[in-house]
């Protein structure tokens, strides 16, 4: 579910704000330990990072 939410936010700019809000509300994987130089699986962080990387 978290991966699906992140992909919706990454691929659909018109749904991005809603996907981030839902991710923050759910808080799934918020405290997941993420190694340095890796992207967090927490949906709001993942969405922001992957959108930043898009051309």
GROMACS elastic network, one bead per residue, 0.5 to 0.9 nm:
[ bonds ]
;  ai    aj funct       b0    kb
    1     4     6  0.51163   500
    1     5     6  0.61911   500
    1     6     6  0.86568   500
    2     5     6  0.51274   500
    2     6     6  0.62055   500
    2     7     6  0.86791   500
    2    23     6  0.76956   500
    2    28     6  0.69130   500
    2    29     6  0.82706   500
    2    41     6  0.78636   500
    2    42     6  0.75386   500
    2    43     6  0.62839   500
    3     6     6  0.51028   500
    3     7     6  0.61845   500
    3     8     6  0.86542   500
    3    41     6  0.77273   500
    3    42     6  0.88719   500
    3    43     6  0.73022   500
    4     7     6  0.51596   500
    4     8     6  0.62304   500
    4     9     6  0.87117   500
    5     8     6  0.51880   500
    5     9     6  0.63546   500
    5    10     6  0.86940   500
    5    19     6  0.61719   500
    5    20     6  0.84375   500
    5    22     6  0.82641   500
    5    23     6  0.73922   500
    5    43     6  0.68074   500
    5    47     6  0.89657   500
    6     9     6  0.51429   500
    6    10     6  0.61189   500
    6    11     6  0.86049   500
    6    16     6  0.88420   500
    6    19     6  0.70993   500
    6    20     6  0.80823   500
    6    23     6  0.81455   500
    6    41     6  0.85414   500
    6    42     6  0.83130   500
    6    44     6  0.73486   500
    6    46     6  0.66505   500
    6    47     6  0.56146   500
    7    11     6  0.59066   500
    7    12     6  0.81851   500
    7    43     6  0.87292   500
    7    47     6  0.75318   500
    8    11     6  0.54044   500
    8    12     6  0.57256   500
    8    13     6  0.86027   500
    8    15     6  0.70872   500
    8    16     6  0.72010   500
    8    19     6  0.69637   500
    8    47     6  0.88133   500
    9    12     6  0.55696   500
    9    13     6  0.66997   500
    9    14     6  0.84030   500
    9    15     6  0.59548   500
    9    17     6  0.74284   500
    9    18     6  0.78184   500
    9    19     6  0.52339   500
    9    20     6  0.69625   500
    9    43     6  0.84138   500
    9    44     6  0.85211   500
    9    47     6  0.59558   500
    9    48     6  0.87709   500
    9    51     6  0.87068   500
   10    13     6  0.69991   500
   10    15     6  0.87766   500
   10    16     6  0.67381   500
   10    19     6  0.89173   500
   10    46     6  0.84565   500
   10    47     6  0.53543   500
   10    48     6  0.78925   500
   10    50     6  0.66483   500
   10    51     6  0.58969   500
   11    15     6  0.86382   500
   11    16     6  0.81534   500
   11    51     6  0.84295   500
   12    15     6  0.53995   500
   12    16     6  0.61252   500
   13    16     6  0.50209   500
   13    17     6  0.79547   500
   14    17     6  0.74560   500
   14    18     6  0.84398   500
   15    18     6  0.54179   500
   15    19     6  0.61400   500
   15    20     6  0.87334   500
   16    19     6  0.50998   500
   16    20     6  0.61923   500
   16    21     6  0.86007   500
   16    47     6  0.79533   500
   17    20     6  0.51829   500
   17    21     6  0.61869   500
   17    22     6  0.86656   500
   18    21     6  0.50175   500
   18    22     6  0.61192   500
   18    23     6  0.85112   500
   19    22     6  0.51248   500
   19    23     6  0.60837   500
   19    24     6  0.85997   500
   19    43     6  0.80254   500
   19    44     6  0.76543   500
   19    47     6  0.85744   500
   20    23     6  0.50279   500
   20    24     6  0.61452   500
   20    25     6  0.85563   500
   20    43     6  0.68160   500
   20    45     6  0.84714   500
   20    47     6  0.74276   500
   20    48     6  0.87092   500
   21    24     6  0.51553   500
   21    25     6  0.61553   500
   21    26     6  0.86622   500
   21    44     6  0.77629   500
   22    25     6  0.50201   500
   22    26     6  0.61285   500
   22    27     6  0.84414   500
   22    43     6  0.88513   500
   22    44     6  0.86664   500
   23    26     6  0.51957   500
   23    27     6  0.58797   500
   23    28     6  0.70443   500
   23    42     6  0.75255   500
   23    43     6  0.54792   500
   23    44     6  0.58235   500
   24    27     6  0.51463   500
   24    28     6  0.81029   500
   24    30     6  0.83840   500
   24    42     6  0.86723   500
   24    43     6  0.77971   500
   24    44     6  0.65643   500
   25    28     6  0.86075   500
   26    30     6  0.89466   500
   27    30     6  0.52734   500
   27    31     6  0.84591   500
   27    42     6  0.74922   500
   27    43     6  0.84152   500
   28    31     6  0.82080   500
   28    32     6  0.86856   500
   28    41     6  0.87602   500
   28    42     6  0.64299   500
   28    43     6  0.77745   500
   29    33     6  0.86910   500
   29    40     6  0.83684   500
   29    41     6  0.64627   500
   29    42     6  0.50353   500
   29    43     6  0.80357   500
   30    33     6  0.88146   500
   30    40     6  0.84347   500
   30    41     6  0.79817   500
   30    42     6  0.51890   500
   30    43     6  0.82685   500
   30    45     6  0.89931   500
   31    34     6  0.87300   500
   31    42     6  0.80664   500
   32    40     6  0.74606   500
   32    41     6  0.74859   500
   32    42     6  0.75014   500
   33    40     6  0.80229   500
   34    37     6  0.85005   500
   34    38     6  0.64218   500
   34    39     6  0.71285   500
   34    40     6  0.57135   500
   34    41     6  0.80944   500
   35    38     6  0.56914   500
   35    39     6  0.82615   500
   35    40     6  0.84841   500
   36    39     6  0.83986   500
   39    42     6  0.86533   500
   39    45     6  0.77690   500
   39    46     6  0.62479   500
   39    49     6  0.72628   500
   39    50     6  0.85689   500
   40    43     6  0.78807   500
   40    45     6  0.63406   500
   40    46     6  0.58174   500
   40    49     6  0.88578   500
   41    44     6  0.86609   500
   41    45     6  0.74111   500
   41    46     6  0.58747   500
   42    45     6  0.56474   500
   42    46     6  0.59695   500
   42    47     6  0.85503   500
   43    47     6  0.58670   500
   43    48     6  0.84915   500
   44    47     6  0.52561   500
   44    48     6  0.62761   500
   44    49     6  0.86725   500
   45    48     6  0.52746   500
   45    49     6  0.61604   500
   45    50     6  0.86068   500
   46    49     6  0.51771   500
   46    50     6  0.60083   500
   46    51     6  0.84084   500
   47    50     6  0.53566   500
   47    51     6  0.60181   500
   47    52     6  0.84673   500
   48    51     6  0.53304   500
   48    52     6  0.61490   500
   48    53     6  0.88293   500
   49    52     6  0.51270   500
   49    53     6  0.64843   500
   50    53     6  0.50990   500
   50    54     6  0.65451   500
   51    54     6  0.52569   500
   51    55     6  0.86820   500
   52    55     6  0.82263   500
